[in-house]
Amino acid sequence: MMKSYQKSTFKFAICVKSDDPDLLTPCMVYRILPDEKSEKVNYIRVIDNEGEDYPYPADWFYCC
């Protein structure tokens, strides 16, 4: 019997700007997490280099 897998859709963004390269590295791809509250103020929530999710300015990323 074949296993059934739930389909997941992930969104990603490429960092184009950062004020702290320890948290965000330009040209690196980051996973976006849904966050309507952040999106209303032009931020997106991504999982940064420390593995934490945090809202960052949307203009720091090119969204795919």
N, C-alpha and C positions, 0 to 999 in steps of 0.2 A: 504494500500500500504506500502511495506517495504522501509525503508530508505536505500540508497546506501552509503556505506562508502568507501573512498579512502584507498587503502592498503598502509601502510607505513612500511618501514623496518628501524628499528633502530639498531645501533651497540652500544655495551657496552664494557667496560674494567674494570678490577679490579685493583685498585691501590696496588702496591707492595712496593713502596718507595715514600717518600715525604721529602722535606726539610722544609715544613711549614704545620704542621697538622691542622692549621686553614683553609687552602685552600684545602688540599687533605688529606684524612684519609686512611691509609693503611687498606686493606681488604674491603674497601667500593667499591661499583659498581658505575661507572660514565658513562654517555651517551657520545658517541663520535659524533662529528659533522664533516662533510666532509671538508677537507682543504688540497688541493693538494700541495700548497706552503709549508705548515708545514711538510707534509709527505716526501717531497723531502729532507729535512734536518733531518729526523728521529725524528720528533715530531708528536704528535697527539693533536687535539683540543678537549678538554672535557669541560663539564659544571661542575665547581668546587663547593665547599661548599657554596660559596657566591652567587651562581646562575649565575655566569659570565662564558662565554666561553673564554678559553685561551689556547694557545699551551703549552704543557708540553713534556718533553723528553719521547719518546715512551718506553724506557727501564724501566720507572717507572710503567708500566702497563702490565697486562696480558690481551690481547685482546680476546674477546669471539666471 
